[in-house]
Every structure is written in C-alpha cells, then in structure tokens.
Amino acid sequence: MRFEPRRNKTVSPRARRLRVAGGALCAAALAATLVTGCGQDSGDKTAAATSEAAKVLPNQTTSPSGSPTATAQLTEEQTKRKELLSSVKVTFDKAATTAVGEVSGGKLTDLDLEGLDDDDASGSPSPTGSPTGSPTGSPSPEASPSPSPTGSAAGPKWIAEVAEKDGTAHNVTIDAVSGEVVDFAPDADQTDADKQELAAQIAKATQTPQQAAKVATGRQKGWVTSMSLEENDSQVLVWKVDVVSKGYNKTTFDVDAVKGTITDEQTDES
C-alpha cells in the first residue's frame, strides 16, 4: 500500500483636466476669475460650463477591472488554495530534489502538497490530524499569517514517495516553508507485490517528474501541487499532475510517462 491514497494546491483616480478651448480672439482665462471672452456674457455661461464639468468628473472615476471584485468571487475551495499556497515557500521541483536526495539511487513516484483539496483536512475534526487546514479555518488565526520557518507541525508540507530500483518505497515529509526534511521512513505497509509493481513502473517510465511537470505547465501556467506515477483507466502509465492556476482553479493532467504527451485533462473550477 502507498503512504497515502494516490488520487482520491487602485483604484487611482484618473484626473481629468477640463480644457477650455479658446477662440482665436480669446487668448486665456485667469485661474481665479473667468473673464468674458469674445464679447459674450460670462456669468451664466461660465456657471453652466462649471456645472457640466462637475457632472462629467464623477463618471470618470469608475473602479478598474481589478482584483477587489475578482477576490470576492473566489469559491471556498479557491480561497483555501490561495491561502495555503500563499504560505508555501518551497516549490514542487525543490521538494522533489530534496526528497530524492534522501534515498540513494531513488526515483520520485509521488509528491503531494498536504491539505490541498483534501476533504479530511477541511473538516479538521482533530487539532493534530489536519495541521494544514488551519489557514482556512478559525481555530488558530495566528498560524496562517506567519508560518514557522523552522518546520512546525502547523506549517504546510510536501509528502513524497521515493522508490529504490527494486521498488522499495520510502516516505519523505518536507517542510514547505523551510525546505527541511521533517520525517523519513520506509513504507511499512508495502507488500512484495507492491514492490514488484512499483519497480516495473519506474523501469518503464522514461519521462521524469520534472519533464511531466513542464508539459503540464506548458498547457496551464500555475503551481504544480501534486505528482503521481500510476496507470490510468486505459492501463497506460502516466504522470498525474495537478496544476493550480493563478485564478486558483485546479487542472489534473495525465501525461504519458513514456511519450510525454498529455492524454487527458480535467479542470475543477470549484
């Protein structure tokens, strides 16, 4: 069995200058006193012009098509992704390199940002069971603004599986803020059949996790939050890659682990 289930993260006012075009015979107007020009009555017409300017100016200070309204439209899941990702300092590729470095000759087979789109974490029935859920909830408001850079239990984490050539899997937990390895252990639940299957998969996969991530982000720019080597429904060996866009939608790509082509993609816009 694997460590975890493989598949179940100004308005700036625009100043409008009212430009008064003078006629050929009307040279200028003083700032404090509007002078009658071209032989016309100044009082009524100046007041009328000022009144019209007052009507125009407020209409020019409309709010830009910016982030305040976009932020307000984020769904609950998108908000959770945004808050978790805002605290992550260690990217997917750095976490992958760190995890593989813990196992001599090992290859990465699974890497997930813990707590992202995890139903169990959102409920957080236990204070210690879902530490990464705290940025989105109210139990510990101090946790989300300032995650500990030294690897606290409440901070976001990368959970990795790294396999030796014979299929022996090791679980590596990496602090997603400091990049430190906070836990490392062999997969105690792995059977001999599991080892044989995993050994066959890593021998067959010619595409590295980094190459698969590049293919996925080439289609959808964003954060890689999950990577898993597995067979799809058609028994094709693929890298399943989750990419969260800047709009905080998550797209899951199936990247052929041999050919390096995208065979499927599904976007979760919730």
Buried (B, 14 or more C-beta within 10 A) or exposed (E): EBBEEBEEBEEEEEEEEEEEEEEEEBEEBEEEEBEEBEEEEBEEEBEEEEEEEEEEBEEEEEEEEEEEEEEEEBEEBBBBBBBBBEBBBBBBBBBBEBBBEBBEEBBBBBBBBBBBBBEEBBEBEEEEEBBBBBBBBEEEEEBBEEBEEEBBEBBBBBBBBBBBEEBBBBBBBBBBBBBBBBEBEEBEEBEEEBBEEBBEBBEEBEBBBBBBBBBBBEEBEBBBBBBBBBEEEEEBBBBBBBBBBEEBBBBBBBBBBEEBEBEBBEEEEE
